[in-house]
Amino acid sequence: CRRCSGLNTGLLTGTNVMTGLRTYFSAYSPLKASNRGLPAAMWSAGSGKFGSKLRWCGVDEVIFVGRAAEPTVAVFREGPHGPEAELRPAGDLCGQDTHEKIMSLHGDYPDAHFAVIGPAGEQYEQVYYAAVALSTENQLKSGEDKCRFAGRGGLGTVMGAKNLLGIVAQSKDKVTKLEPGIRDLNREISSHAGSAAYREKKAGGMGGTWSNYGFMSKRHVLPENNFRPTGSDNPAKLRRENLEEQFVIKAESCFRCGINCHKNLYERTADGKAGAFRAKFDYEPLNLLTTNLGIHDGDQAWRLVKLVDNLGMDSISCGTTVGYVLDYNTRHPDKPLFNGATFGQFDAIMELIGQIGRGACPDAGHGVKRLSEQVGEPGYAMHVK
């Protein structure tokens, strides 16, 4: 983790192509390795506006080598003679969650965007599946907790091992006039088959990945209780149409994108309007942090999703590992793991996830494969990408 890691933008990042928003992080994964112990080189991608800002600074790729002597933020900015870079102390950011770090940096760099780690990444020796959170335009303008994440492979753990708490990309926006060919391409992207799964139904789409809850719960194949569907109707409680009485659900987008794939939950006020923002629901975090843990309540669901996002962990790896723990504890009530949490115990599950993300449960923070082998029951572990 303390050797080389890479940061680069996509081919179309910073252009007028509406989905040209990607930022890539790469390194040897702390989480993934072969059974012979050979490291896995992995990359993880996230969207938002950070990648565009980095490209507008004049930076296409950065290689980070070694470890900073103290908690550090790397700052890249557009200078009069090309891109400039500096490392600045960031001890004041230690312990802040992902959203808090982004908003703190926004106060210092109001014309920038950011990539940060949360408490889990700071606990890099205890948590191998820490993610990188990227700021969004919606987040910085509203002050609401609307990060995007590069979650695969523990690249946030790699940043933590380097004592790199955040990266700043500071540049003026360089939005140019939209050429007719790019305009037509963007229209095709936002309205044709390629984006149909993510668009709203009223826009000819399928309603986003959350819509998987519909057909999967009807067929009783939605993962529950560590990937063992129970055949009950409980998963249907978290279908979108069953939460719309309690929440206002808005389809929102990343910078300059017309697909509107974010399904953001807001409390519904007495007059039916959107109140406080709660969380963004996608299929994988929603399923693996709720239904697969025996949770079927909307209020509890957004709190679990928000907690994992704020701690800066990959929701897939975290949810799968916690699901294994709950399953083990159900089978072994006489010798449970950690705090003894089992399926459906919301408070105990919140406590367990909080402990993992703050480094208090390294056996769980190292992932389901290592944990299952350690306790001698690998057959119950669902390995994830």
C-alpha positions as CSV (number, residue, x, y, z in Angstrom):
1,C,0.0,0.0,0.0
2,R,2.9,2.4,0.7
3,R,4.4,1.9,-2.7
4,C,3.0,3.4,-5.9
5,S,-0.7,4.3,-6.5
6,G,-2.1,6.0,-9.5
7,L,-4.7,8.7,-10.1
8,N,-5.9,9.4,-13.7
9,T,-8.8,10.8,-15.6
10,G,-10.8,9.1,-18.4
11,L,-10.4,9.8,-22.1
12,L,-13.5,12.0,-22.2
13,T,-13.2,13.5,-18.7
14,G,-13.5,17.2,-18.8
15,T,-15.0,17.3,-22.3
16,N,-18.6,18.2,-23.3
17,V,-19.6,14.5,-23.5
18,M,-22.1,14.3,-20.7
19,T,-20.8,11.1,-19.2
20,G,-17.2,12.2,-19.4
21,L,-16.8,12.4,-15.6
22,R,-14.7,9.5,-14.6
23,T,-11.7,9.5,-12.2
24,Y,-9.7,6.3,-11.8
25,F,-7.6,5.2,-8.8
26,S,-5.3,2.2,-9.1
27,A,-2.9,0.3,-6.9
28,Y,-2.2,-3.2,-5.6
29,S,-5.3,-4.0,-3.6
30,P,-5.0,-4.5,0.1
31,L,-8.2,-6.5,0.0
32,K,-7.8,-8.8,-3.0
33,A,-5.0,-11.3,-3.5
34,S,-4.6,-14.8,-5.0
35,N,-4.8,-17.9,-2.8
36,R,-1.0,-18.0,-3.1
37,G,-0.8,-14.5,-1.6
38,L,0.1,-12.7,-4.8
39,P,-1.3,-9.1,-4.9
40,A,-4.0,-8.1,-7.2
41,A,-3.5,-4.9,-9.3
42,M,-6.9,-3.1,-9.3
43,W,-8.6,0.1,-10.3
44,S,-11.7,1.8,-9.0
45,A,-13.7,4.5,-10.8
46,G,-15.9,7.3,-9.5
47,S,-17.8,10.2,-11.1
48,G,-18.7,13.7,-9.9
49,K,-16.9,16.8,-11.0
50,F,-13.5,16.1,-9.4
51,G,-12.1,14.4,-12.6
52,S,-13.1,17.4,-14.8
53,K,-11.5,19.8,-12.4
54,L,-8.3,17.7,-12.4
55,R,-8.2,17.7,-16.2
56,W,-8.8,21.5,-16.3
57,C,-5.8,21.9,-14.0
58,G,-3.8,20.4,-16.8
59,V,-3.3,17.0,-15.0
60,D,-4.0,13.7,-16.7
61,E,-2.2,11.4,-14.3
62,V,-0.5,11.4,-10.9
63,I,1.6,8.7,-9.3
64,F,1.9,8.8,-5.5
65,V,5.0,7.2,-4.0
66,G,5.8,6.5,-0.4
67,R,4.1,7.8,2.7
68,A,3.7,11.4,4.0
69,A,5.2,12.0,7.4
70,E,2.0,13.5,8.7
71,P,-1.7,13.6,7.5
72,T,-1.6,15.4,4.2
73,V,-3.7,16.8,1.4
74,A,-2.4,17.0,-2.1
75,V,-3.4,20.2,-3.9
76,F,-3.3,20.5,-7.7
77,R,-4.1,23.8,-9.3
78,E,-4.1,25.6,-12.6
79,G,-1.1,27.9,-12.6
80,P,0.0,30.7,-15.0
81,H,2.6,28.4,-16.6
82,G,0.9,25.0,-16.3
83,P,-0.3,22.8,-13.5
84,E,1.1,23.3,-9.9
85,A,1.1,20.9,-7.0
86,E,1.8,21.1,-3.3
87,L,1.4,18.9,-0.2
88,R,-0.2,20.7,2.8
89,P,-0.6,19.4,6.4
90,A,-4.1,18.2,7.1
91,G,-4.2,17.1,10.7
92,D,-7.3,19.2,11.2
93,L,-9.2,16.8,9.0
94,C,-8.4,13.6,11.0
95,G,-11.4,11.8,12.3
96,Q,-13.9,13.7,10.1
97,D,-16.3,11.7,7.9
98,T,-16.3,11.9,4.1
99,H,-18.8,14.7,3.8
100,E,-17.2,16.7,6.6
101,K,-13.8,16.5,5.0
102,I,-15.2,17.6,1.6
103,M,-17.1,20.6,3.1
104,S,-14.1,21.6,5.2
105,L,-11.9,21.6,2.1
106,H,-14.6,23.5,0.2
107,G,-14.3,26.3,2.8
108,D,-10.6,26.6,1.9
109,Y,-10.9,26.0,-1.8
110,P,-14.3,27.3,-3.0
111,D,-13.5,26.8,-6.7
112,A,-12.2,23.2,-6.4
113,H,-13.5,19.7,-6.1
114,F,-12.2,16.9,-3.9
115,A,-11.4,13.2,-3.4
116,V,-11.2,12.2,0.3
117,I,-11.1,9.2,2.6
118,G,-13.2,8.7,5.7
119,P,-12.4,7.3,9.1
120,A,-12.1,3.8,7.7
121,G,-9.3,4.9,5.3
122,E,-7.5,6.5,8.2
123,Q,-7.6,3.1,9.9
124,Y,-5.8,1.5,7.0
125,E,-4.3,-1.4,8.9
126,Q,-7.7,-2.4,10.3
127,V,-10.0,-1.7,7.3
128,Y,-9.0,-3.1,3.9
129,Y,-12.1,-2.0,2.0
130,A,-12.1,1.7,2.5
131,A,-13.4,3.8,-0.4
132,V,-12.5,7.1,-1.9
133,A,-15.3,9.7,-1.8
134,L,-15.6,12.3,-4.6
135,S,-17.4,15.6,-4.3
136,T,-20.3,16.5,-6.5
137,E,-21.7,19.8,-7.7
138,N,-25.0,19.2,-6.0
139,Q,-23.2,18.4,-2.7
140,L,-21.1,21.6,-2.7
141,K,-24.0,23.9,-3.7
142,S,-26.6,22.4,-1.3
143,G,-24.4,21.3,1.6
144,E,-26.1,17.9,1.5
145,D,-24.2,14.7,1.8
146,K,-24.2,13.6,-1.9
147,C,-20.7,12.1,-2.5
148,R,-19.9,9.7,-5.2
149,F,-17.5,6.8,-4.5
150,A,-14.7,4.8,-6.0
151,G,-15.3,1.7,-3.8
152,R,-13.7,-1.4,-5.4
153,G,-10.6,-3.0,-4.0
154,G,-9.8,-0.8,-1.0
155,L,-8.2,2.2,-2.8
156,G,-9.2,4.4,0.1
157,T,-7.1,2.1,2.3
158,V,-4.2,2.8,0.0
159,M,-4.6,6.5,0.4
160,G,-4.8,6.1,4.2
161,A,-1.5,4.1,4.1
162,K,0.1,7.0,2.4
163,N,-1.3,9.4,5.0
164,L,-3.1,11.1,2.1
165,L,-6.5,12.2,3.5
166,G,-7.6,14.1,0.5
167,I,-6.8,15.5,-3.0
168,V,-7.8,18.9,-4.2
169,A,-8.3,19.8,-7.9
170,Q,-8.5,23.6,-8.1
171,S,-9.3,25.2,-11.5
172,K,-11.7,27.5,-13.2
173,D,-14.5,25.7,-15.1
174,K,-13.6,25.3,-18.7
175,V,-17.0,24.6,-20.3
176,T,-16.9,25.3,-24.0
177,K,-19.6,25.9,-26.5
178,L,-21.5,22.6,-27.3
179,E,-20.8,21.5,-30.9
180,P,-23.7,20.1,-32.8
181,G,-22.2,16.6,-33.1
182,I,-21.6,16.4,-29.3
183,R,-25.1,17.8,-28.6
184,D,-26.6,15.0,-30.7
185,L,-24.4,12.4,-29.0
186,N,-25.5,13.6,-25.6
187,R,-29.1,13.4,-26.6
188,E,-28.6,9.8,-27.7
189,I,-26.8,8.9,-24.5
190,S,-29.6,10.4,-22.3
191,S,-32.5,9.0,-24.3
192,H,-31.5,5.7,-26.0
193,A,-31.1,2.1,-24.9
194,G,-27.7,2.4,-23.3
195,S,-29.0,4.5,-20.4
196,A,-32.5,3.1,-20.1
197,A,-31.8,1.0,-17.0
198,Y,-30.8,4.2,-15.1
199,R,-33.4,6.7,-16.3
200,E,-36.8,7.4,-14.7
201,K,-39.7,5.4,-16.0
202,K,-41.5,8.6,-17.1
203,A,-38.4,9.2,-19.3
204,G,-38.7,5.8,-20.9
205,G,-36.3,4.1,-18.5
206,M,-36.5,1.3,-15.9
207,G,-36.1,3.5,-12.8
208,G,-32.4,2.9,-11.9
209,T,-30.8,-0.1,-10.3
210,W,-33.2,0.2,-7.3
211,S,-35.8,-1.2,-9.7
212,N,-34.1,-4.6,-9.3
213,Y,-36.0,-4.9,-6.0
214,G,-39.3,-5.2,-7.9
215,F,-38.8,-8.2,-10.1
216,M,-36.3,-9.9,-7.7
217,S,-38.6,-9.7,-4.7
218,K,-41.6,-10.9,-6.7
219,R,-39.6,-14.0,-7.6
220,H,-38.1,-14.4,-4.1
221,V,-34.5,-14.3,-5.4
222,L,-33.5,-11.1,-3.7
223,P,-30.5,-11.8,-1.4
224,E,-31.6,-12.0,2.3
225,N,-29.9,-13.1,5.4
226,N,-26.5,-13.6,3.9
227,F,-27.7,-14.5,0.4
228,R,-30.5,-16.9,1.5
229,P,-33.9,-15.7,0.3
230,T,-36.6,-16.6,2.9
231,G,-39.6,-16.6,0.6
232,S,-41.3,-13.9,2.6
233,D,-42.7,-10.6,1.4
234,N,-40.5,-8.5,3.7
235,P,-38.1,-7.3,0.9
236,A,-41.1,-5.7,-0.9
237,K,-41.2,-3.2,1.9
238,L,-38.1,-1.5,0.5
239,R,-39.4,-1.3,-3.1
240,R,-39.5,2.3,-4.3
241,E,-43.3,2.5,-4.6
242,N,-43.7,1.4,-1.0
243,L,-41.5,4.2,0.3
244,E,-42.9,7.1,-1.7
245,E,-45.6,7.8,0.9
246,Q,-42.8,8.4,3.6
247,F,-40.1,10.0,1.4
248,V,-39.9,12.3,-1.6
249,I,-37.6,10.5,-4.1
250,K,-35.9,12.7,-6.6
251,A,-33.9,11.6,-9.7
252,E,-30.8,13.8,-9.7
253,S,-27.6,13.8,-11.7
254,C,-23.9,14.4,-11.8
255,F,-22.4,17.5,-13.3
256,R,-23.8,18.2,-16.8
257,C,-25.3,14.7,-17.1
258,G,-28.9,14.2,-18.2
259,I,-29.5,10.6,-17.2
260,N,-30.5,11.5,-13.6
261,C,-29.5,8.1,-12.2
262,H,-29.2,9.2,-8.6
263,K,-32.3,8.2,-6.6
264,N,-32.1,10.6,-3.6
265,L,-34.4,10.3,-0.6
266,Y,-35.8,13.3,1.2
267,E,-38.1,13.3,4.2
268,R,-41.7,14.1,3.1
269,T,-43.0,17.1,5.0
270,A,-46.6,17.5,6.2
271,D,-47.4,19.5,3.0
272,G,-45.9,16.8,0.8
273,K,-42.7,18.6,-0.1
274,A,-39.1,17.5,0.2
275,G,-37.6,18.0,3.6
276,A,-34.2,16.9,4.8
277,F,-32.0,14.8,2.5
278,R,-31.4,11.3,3.8
279,A,-29.4,9.1,1.4
280,K,-29.0,7.9,-2.1
281,F,-30.4,4.4,-2.9
282,D,-28.8,2.1,-5.4
283,Y,-29.4,-1.6,-5.6
284,E,-26.2,-2.9,-4.2
285,P,-25.9,-0.7,-1.0
286,L,-29.6,-1.0,-0.4
287,N,-29.7,-4.7,-0.6
288,L,-26.4,-5.6,1.0
289,L,-26.8,-3.2,3.9
290,T,-30.5,-3.8,4.6
291,T,-32.3,-6.8,3.2
292,N,-29.3,-9.1,3.3
293,L,-28.9,-8.1,6.9
294,G,-32.5,-8.8,7.8
295,I,-33.5,-5.1,7.7
296,H,-36.7,-4.1,5.9
297,D,-37.5,-0.6,7.3
298,G,-37.1,2.5,5.3
299,D,-35.8,4.7,8.1
300,Q,-33.3,2.1,9.2
301,A,-32.2,1.5,5.6
302,W,-31.1,5.1,4.9
303,R,-29.3,5.3,8.2
304,L,-27.3,2.2,7.4
305,V,-26.4,3.4,3.9
306,K,-25.5,6.9,5.2
307,L,-23.3,5.4,8.0
308,V,-21.2,3.3,5.6
309,D,-20.9,6.3,3.2
310,N,-19.8,8.6,6.0
311,L,-17.3,6.2,7.3
312,G,-15.9,5.8,3.8
313,M,-16.3,2.1,3.2
314,D,-17.2,0.1,0.1
315,S,-20.9,-0.9,0.7
316,I,-20.6,-4.2,-1.2
317,S,-17.6,-5.5,0.8
318,C,-18.8,-4.1,4.1
319,G,-22.4,-5.5,3.7
320,T,-21.2,-8.9,2.6
321,T,-18.8,-9.2,5.5
322,V,-21.4,-8.0,8.0
323,G,-23.9,-10.5,6.6
324,Y,-21.4,-13.3,7.2
325,V,-21.0,-12.2,10.8
326,L,-24.7,-12.1,11.4
327,D,-25.1,-15.5,9.9
328,Y,-22.3,-16.9,12.0
329,N,-23.7,-15.5,15.1
330,T,-27.1,-17.0,14.3
331,R,-25.6,-20.4,14.0
332,H,-23.3,-20.0,17.0
333,P,-25.2,-18.1,19.7
334,D,-23.0,-19.6,22.4
335,K,-19.8,-18.1,20.8
336,P,-20.7,-15.1,18.7
337,L,-18.3,-12.8,16.9
338,F,-17.8,-9.2,17.9
339,N,-20.9,-7.7,19.6
340,G,-23.1,-10.7,18.9
341,A,-25.4,-9.0,16.3
342,T,-27.7,-11.2,14.3
343,F,-30.2,-10.6,11.5
344,G,-32.7,-7.7,12.0
345,Q,-31.0,-6.2,15.0
346,F,-30.7,-2.7,13.7
347,D,-29.0,-1.1,16.7
348,A,-26.4,-3.9,17.1
349,I,-25.7,-3.8,13.3
350,M,-25.2,0.0,13.4
351,E,-22.8,-0.5,16.3
352,L,-20.9,-3.2,14.5
353,I,-20.5,-1.2,11.3
354,G,-19.4,1.8,13.3
355,Q,-16.8,-0.3,15.1
356,I,-15.5,-1.7,11.8
357,G,-15.2,1.7,10.2
358,R,-13.3,3.1,13.1
359,G,-10.8,0.3,13.3
360,A,-12.1,-1.6,16.3
361,C,-12.9,-4.9,14.5
362,P,-9.9,-5.6,12.2
363,D,-10.9,-9.2,11.7
364,A,-14.1,-8.0,10.0
365,G,-12.3,-5.0,8.4
366,H,-10.0,-7.3,6.5
367,G,-12.9,-8.8,4.5
368,V,-15.1,-11.8,4.4
369,K,-12.6,-14.2,2.9
370,R,-10.0,-13.7,5.6
371,L,-12.6,-13.7,8.3
372,S,-14.3,-16.9,7.1
373,E,-11.0,-18.7,6.9
374,Q,-10.0,-17.5,10.3
375,V,-13.2,-18.9,12.0
376,G,-13.0,-22.1,9.9
377,E,-16.3,-21.7,8.0
378,P,-15.4,-20.4,4.5
379,G,-18.4,-22.2,2.9
380,Y,-20.8,-19.5,4.2
381,A,-18.8,-16.6,2.7
382,M,-19.9,-14.8,-0.4
383,H,-16.8,-13.3,-2.1
384,V,-17.3,-10.1,-3.9
385,K,-15.5,-8.2,-6.7
